[in-house]
Amino acid sequence: MVLGRLGTGNQQTRDELGSEPSLQTIHKIKNEKVLLEEGPLETKKKTIGHSFILSHLINGIMGTAQPGVDGSQILLGEHNRVETLLGMVNINKLFIERFSFDTYKDAVETTADWDTVGSAALKFTGPGGTAQSKAFARNDGTITRAILTHDTSAGTTTVLSYFIAANETDFEKVTAGSAHTFENTGTTGIWRITSTGTATIDNLKINYR
């Protein structure tokens, strides 16, 4: 009798609670776009210097009496290797500088704040500021024309002057947003910006042909 009452009580409890809810998990997929920007493709070479290279006719023999190809004693590891940029090409001949890195900054000629840590921008804080790049293109065909554009977040562009050298040495003044045809063509492009006041450039683009 006791077992019967327990069974009846359990059934009554189930009836009062009802059946288990029917749950279904629905996964929603949100479409997001991730834009990838490909940087310049560089081709470089390095000399072997006086680094030890196994089985090399000259640099494979160590010792003070054994000079390497550069005339110095051969040592383990990399020593006195000289790197040369042979070529640098950009997709669709479009170079983009966002100032997130200082890879293409000419540290010797640049006095403006090439800020890679804070806002990732090129900042001119007063007159006399200069920013200059390393090569933005090399051996990517002869550069005869170029258009320089940029986005500015502070200051005014009237204080900025723009220059591009198509042959690495002869800088020609250009107007931002306008096509410039070079008098001195070449195969190595370098840009330079000077300032007479305060301005901040967020990114810079050069389309060349």
C-alpha positions as CSV (number, residue, x, y, z in Angstrom):
1,M,0.0,0.0,0.0
2,V,2.8,2.4,0.8
3,L,4.5,1.8,-2.5
4,G,1.3,2.4,-4.3
5,R,0.8,5.7,-2.6
6,L,4.4,6.8,-3.4
7,G,3.9,5.9,-7.0
8,T,0.6,7.8,-7.1
9,G,2.3,10.8,-5.5
10,N,5.1,10.9,-8.0
11,Q,2.7,10.7,-10.9
12,Q,0.7,13.6,-9.4
13,T,3.8,15.7,-9.0
14,R,4.8,15.1,-12.6
15,D,1.3,16.0,-13.7
16,E,1.4,19.3,-11.8
17,L,4.8,20.2,-13.0
18,G,4.1,19.3,-16.6
19,S,6.4,17.8,-19.1
20,E,9.9,19.0,-19.7
21,P,10.1,22.0,-21.9
22,S,11.2,21.5,-25.5
23,L,14.3,23.6,-25.9
24,Q,16.1,24.3,-29.1
25,T,19.4,26.1,-29.4
26,I,19.6,28.5,-32.3
27,H,23.0,29.7,-33.5
28,K,23.0,33.0,-35.3
29,I,26.0,33.8,-37.5
30,K,26.8,37.5,-38.0
31,N,28.5,38.4,-41.2
32,E,31.6,40.5,-40.7
33,K,34.0,41.8,-43.2
34,V,37.7,41.8,-42.5
35,L,39.7,44.0,-44.8
36,L,43.3,42.9,-45.5
37,E,45.8,45.4,-46.9
38,E,48.9,43.9,-48.5
39,G,52.0,45.9,-48.1
40,P,55.0,46.3,-50.5
41,L,56.8,43.2,-51.7
42,E,60.5,43.6,-51.2
43,T,63.4,41.8,-52.8
44,K,66.7,42.0,-50.9
45,K,70.1,40.5,-50.9
46,K,72.8,40.2,-48.2
47,T,76.5,39.8,-48.5
48,I,78.1,37.0,-46.5
49,G,80.7,39.3,-44.9
50,H,83.0,37.3,-42.7
51,S,80.3,34.9,-41.4
52,F,81.2,31.2,-41.2
53,I,79.4,29.2,-43.9
54,L,79.8,25.4,-43.9
55,S,81.5,24.1,-47.1
56,H,82.1,27.6,-48.5
57,L,85.4,27.8,-50.4
58,I,86.6,30.9,-48.4
59,N,84.2,31.4,-45.5
60,G,84.1,27.8,-44.6
61,I,87.5,27.9,-43.0
62,M,87.7,29.4,-39.5
63,G,90.8,30.9,-37.9
64,T,92.8,34.2,-37.5
65,A,94.8,33.4,-40.6
66,Q,91.8,32.8,-42.7
67,P,90.2,36.1,-43.9
68,G,86.6,36.0,-45.4
69,V,85.5,37.5,-48.6
70,D,85.5,40.9,-46.9
71,G,89.1,40.5,-45.7
72,S,88.2,40.0,-42.0
73,Q,88.6,36.9,-39.8
74,I,85.8,34.3,-40.2
75,L,83.6,34.0,-37.2
76,L,80.6,31.9,-36.2
77,G,77.2,33.7,-36.7
78,E,76.4,36.6,-38.9
79,H,79.1,39.3,-39.2
80,N,79.5,42.4,-41.4
81,R,76.7,41.3,-43.7
82,V,75.5,44.2,-45.9
83,E,71.8,44.2,-47.0
84,T,70.8,45.8,-50.3
85,L,67.2,46.5,-51.5
86,L,67.0,45.2,-55.0
87,G,63.3,45.7,-55.7
88,M,60.1,46.9,-54.1
89,V,56.7,46.6,-55.8
90,N,53.2,47.6,-54.7
91,I,49.9,46.1,-55.7
92,N,48.4,48.2,-58.5
93,K,51.4,50.6,-58.0
94,L,49.7,52.0,-54.9
95,F,51.9,52.7,-51.9
96,I,50.0,53.2,-48.6
97,E,51.6,54.6,-45.4
98,R,49.5,54.4,-42.2
99,F,52.3,55.3,-39.8
100,S,51.7,52.2,-37.7
101,F,55.3,51.2,-38.2
102,D,58.5,53.1,-39.0
103,T,59.7,50.6,-41.7
104,Y,59.8,53.2,-44.4
105,K,60.8,56.1,-42.3
106,D,64.1,57.9,-43.1
107,A,65.3,58.4,-39.6
108,V,68.1,60.7,-40.6
109,E,66.0,63.2,-42.5
110,T,62.8,63.0,-40.5
111,T,62.3,65.6,-37.7
112,A,58.5,65.4,-37.4
113,D,56.8,63.0,-35.0
114,W,56.3,59.7,-36.8
115,D,54.1,58.4,-34.0
116,T,53.8,54.6,-34.2
117,V,52.9,54.1,-30.5
118,G,50.0,56.5,-29.8
119,S,47.6,57.5,-32.6
120,A,49.7,56.1,-35.5
121,A,50.0,59.4,-37.4
122,L,52.6,61.8,-38.7
123,K,52.6,64.9,-36.5
124,F,54.0,68.3,-37.4
125,T,54.1,70.4,-34.2
126,G,55.5,73.6,-35.7
127,P,57.5,75.3,-38.5
128,G,60.6,73.5,-39.8
129,G,59.3,70.0,-39.5
130,T,60.3,67.5,-42.1
131,A,59.2,63.9,-42.8
132,Q,60.9,61.8,-45.4
133,S,60.5,58.2,-46.5
134,K,62.8,55.5,-47.5
135,A,62.1,54.1,-51.0
136,F,58.4,53.4,-51.5
137,A,59.1,51.8,-54.8
138,R,62.2,50.4,-56.5
139,N,62.6,48.8,-59.9
140,D,58.8,48.6,-60.3
141,G,59.1,50.2,-63.7
142,T,60.0,53.7,-64.6
143,I,58.2,56.3,-62.5
144,T,56.9,59.1,-64.8
145,R,53.7,60.2,-63.0
146,A,52.4,60.1,-59.4
147,I,49.5,61.3,-57.3
148,L,49.9,61.9,-53.6
149,T,46.9,62.0,-51.3
150,H,46.4,61.9,-47.6
151,D,43.9,62.2,-44.7
152,T,44.5,65.0,-42.1
153,S,42.9,64.9,-38.6
154,A,44.3,68.1,-37.1
155,G,45.8,71.4,-38.2
156,T,45.6,72.6,-41.8
157,T,47.1,71.4,-45.0
158,T,48.1,74.9,-46.1
159,V,51.2,74.6,-43.9
160,L,52.4,71.5,-45.7
161,S,54.5,71.2,-48.8
162,Y,54.9,67.9,-50.7
163,F,57.8,66.5,-52.7
164,I,58.5,63.3,-54.6
165,A,61.7,62.1,-56.1
166,A,61.3,59.5,-58.9
167,N,65.0,58.9,-59.1
168,E,65.8,58.9,-55.4
169,T,67.7,62.3,-55.5
170,D,65.8,65.0,-57.5
171,F,62.8,66.0,-55.4
172,E,60.0,67.8,-57.3
173,K,57.3,69.7,-55.6
174,V,53.8,68.2,-56.1
175,T,50.3,69.2,-55.3
176,A,48.3,66.9,-53.1
177,G,45.5,65.3,-55.0
178,S,46.8,66.3,-58.4
179,A,48.7,64.2,-60.9
180,H,52.4,65.2,-61.3
181,T,54.5,64.4,-64.3
182,F,58.2,64.1,-63.4
183,E,60.9,66.0,-65.2
184,N,63.4,63.6,-63.7
185,T,62.1,60.1,-64.1
186,G,63.6,57.0,-62.4
187,T,63.0,53.7,-60.7
188,T,63.2,54.6,-57.0
189,G,60.5,56.7,-55.4
190,I,60.9,58.7,-52.2
191,W,58.4,61.2,-50.7
192,R,59.1,64.2,-48.5
193,I,56.8,66.6,-46.6
194,T,57.8,69.9,-45.0
195,S,55.8,72.0,-42.6
196,T,55.5,75.7,-41.6
197,G,52.9,75.0,-38.9
198,T,50.9,72.4,-37.1
199,A,49.2,69.4,-38.8
200,T,48.6,65.7,-38.3
201,I,48.5,63.3,-41.2
202,D,46.7,60.0,-40.5
203,N,47.7,58.2,-43.7
204,L,49.4,58.9,-47.0
205,K,48.9,57.2,-50.4
206,I,51.0,57.5,-53.6
207,N,49.7,56.1,-56.8
208,Y,52.5,56.0,-59.4
209,R,53.0,55.0,-63.0
